[in-house]
């Protein structure tokens, strides 16, 4: 997988979550929550969580992410 675009989302309590759209080698795109387990002392197998199914293009994947989190911002 290759990260194509990164995003961030501020929480009302002051934290920030990070998200990304990744291009899988099967020519599909998926939306990921990049740091869902921050602050949890338990080890996890992965440091990310898949949030979507497969999309045929970046525009559709980004539209789904913005539908789920309208307040998301591009992360530079």
Secondary structure, 3 states (H helix, E strand, C coil): CEEEEEEEEECCCCCEEEEEEEEECCCEEEEEECCCCCCCCCCCCCCCEECCCCECCHHHHHHHHHHHCCCCEECC
